[in-house]
């Protein structure tokens, strides 16, 4: 069991995200905010010393996270909101930082992203 040299931010949609989704995708009318928050995405960040430093990392990546969240629920970029600034991110999402991550697995981490060759280890 080893602590790893990363921190994390858990990102969950907030009410403005759900309101947008209901407008953009009529098939989502039955979804509730609880449904959207059921399996939040966890993003790894560099280690940080202060929450302000973590917020800086999040600010730097907020557009990328915003787009990934939108794409996860509605895959039509032309319907996505144009304003994907950090200020709007703070309205559309709730998030929590976590500074201690412990790896309980014996196997090395293997990215599951199309941006990496399968089998490449971190």
C-alpha positions as CSV (number, residue, x, y, z in Angstrom):
1,X,0.0,0.0,0.0
2,X,1.6,3.2,-1.2
3,X,0.7,6.9,-1.2
4,X,1.1,8.2,-4.7
5,X,2.4,11.5,-5.8
6,X,-0.9,12.9,-7.0
7,X,-3.9,14.6,-5.6
8,X,-7.4,14.4,-6.9
9,X,-10.5,16.5,-7.6
10,X,-14.0,14.9,-7.7
11,X,-16.2,16.8,-10.1
12,X,-20.1,16.6,-10.0
13,X,-22.6,18.4,-12.1
14,X,-24.7,21.1,-10.4
15,X,-28.2,22.4,-11.2
16,X,-27.2,24.6,-14.2
17,X,-25.7,21.5,-15.9
18,X,-28.9,19.5,-15.4
19,X,-31.0,22.5,-16.7
20,X,-28.8,22.7,-19.8
21,X,-29.0,18.9,-20.3
22,X,-32.8,18.9,-20.1
23,X,-33.0,21.7,-22.7
24,X,-30.4,20.1,-25.0
25,X,-31.6,16.5,-24.9
26,X,-35.3,15.9,-24.5
27,X,-34.6,12.2,-23.7
28,X,-32.9,13.3,-20.5
29,X,-36.1,14.7,-19.0
30,X,-36.4,11.9,-16.4
31,X,-32.8,12.4,-15.1
32,X,-32.4,14.1,-11.8
33,X,-29.3,15.8,-10.2
34,X,-28.9,12.7,-8.0
35,X,-28.6,10.6,-11.2
36,X,-25.9,12.9,-12.6
37,X,-24.0,12.8,-9.3
38,X,-24.2,9.0,-8.8
39,X,-20.8,8.2,-10.4
40,X,-18.7,11.4,-10.3
41,X,-15.5,11.6,-12.2
42,X,-12.2,11.8,-10.3
43,X,-9.4,13.7,-12.0
44,X,-5.8,13.3,-10.8
45,X,-3.9,16.5,-10.2
46,X,-0.3,17.2,-9.2
47,X,0.3,17.2,-5.4
48,X,-0.5,20.6,-3.8
49,X,0.3,22.3,-0.5
50,X,-2.7,24.6,-0.4
51,X,-6.3,24.5,-1.7
52,X,-5.5,27.7,-3.6
53,X,-2.8,25.8,-5.4
54,X,-5.2,23.0,-6.2
55,X,-7.7,25.5,-7.5
56,X,-5.0,26.9,-9.8
57,X,-4.5,23.4,-11.3
58,X,-8.3,23.1,-11.7
59,X,-8.5,26.5,-13.3
60,X,-5.8,25.5,-15.8
61,X,-7.7,22.4,-16.8
62,X,-11.3,23.5,-16.3
63,X,-12.1,23.8,-20.0
64,X,-10.9,20.3,-20.7
65,X,-12.9,18.9,-17.8
66,X,-15.9,21.0,-18.7
67,X,-15.9,19.5,-22.2
68,X,-15.3,16.0,-21.0
69,X,-18.3,16.3,-18.7
70,X,-20.5,17.7,-21.4
71,X,-19.4,15.0,-23.8
72,X,-20.2,12.4,-21.3
73,X,-23.9,13.3,-21.2
74,X,-24.6,14.8,-24.6
75,X,-22.2,14.3,-27.6
76,X,-23.3,17.2,-29.8
77,X,-20.6,20.0,-29.3
78,X,-22.7,22.5,-31.2
79,X,-25.3,22.3,-28.3
80,X,-22.7,22.8,-25.6
81,X,-22.5,26.2,-23.8
82,X,-20.0,28.6,-25.3
83,X,-18.9,30.0,-21.9
84,X,-16.6,27.3,-20.4
85,X,-14.6,29.7,-18.3
86,X,-13.6,28.9,-14.7
87,X,-16.3,31.3,-13.4
88,X,-18.9,29.3,-15.3
89,X,-17.3,26.0,-14.3
90,X,-17.9,27.1,-10.7
91,X,-21.6,27.6,-11.4
92,X,-22.1,24.3,-13.4
93,X,-20.1,22.0,-11.1
94,X,-19.4,21.1,-7.5
95,X,-16.0,19.8,-6.7
96,X,-13.9,18.5,-3.8
97,X,-10.1,18.2,-3.6
98,X,-8.3,15.3,-2.0
99,X,-4.6,15.5,-1.2
100,X,-4.0,11.9,0.0
101,X,-4.3,9.1,-2.6
102,X,-3.3,5.6,-1.6
103,X,-2.8,2.8,-4.2
104,X,-3.9,-0.6,-2.9
105,X,-3.1,-2.5,-6.0
106,X,0.1,-4.4,-6.8
107,X,-0.2,-3.8,-10.5
108,X,1.2,-0.6,-12.0
109,X,-1.2,2.0,-13.3
110,X,-2.0,1.6,-17.0
111,X,-3.8,4.5,-18.7
112,X,-7.0,3.6,-20.4
113,X,-7.1,6.5,-22.8
114,X,-6.8,6.6,-26.6
115,X,-3.9,9.1,-26.1
116,X,-1.7,6.4,-24.8
117,X,-0.5,3.1,-26.3
118,X,-2.2,0.3,-24.5
119,X,0.2,-1.3,-22.0
120,X,2.2,1.9,-21.4
121,X,2.7,2.4,-17.7
122,X,2.7,5.6,-15.7
